[in-house]
């Protein structure tokens, strides 16, 4: 009988500033981040330049009660502007928001939210 594999999340990061988000998304190993809307720092105008999708399926790496979204954009700049927009329109009292950012600059990276097969 084949052993059943399960998907798990092996890395997450907490981001407080847009500059660090940009660095993490271009140099980090994952395109999955947590942001804190209450303390978010805007360097670019908050605009919805990309697609925002709510992640509704349960993933083991998303803490219970944390809103989860996926941002898809044609460039990293547009993705970050969309994350800035997202931080202005979601629940401002949310301590953390999970965001998966998909842009050409992040596509080569592993998506730890989808998990790795162990």
Secondary structure, 3 states (H helix, E strand, C coil): CCCCCCEECCCCCEECEHHHHHHHHHHCCCCEEEECHHHCECCCCCCCCCEEEECCCCCCCCCCCCEEEEEECCCHHHHHHHHHHHHHHCCCCCCCEEEEEECCCCCCCCCCCCCEEC
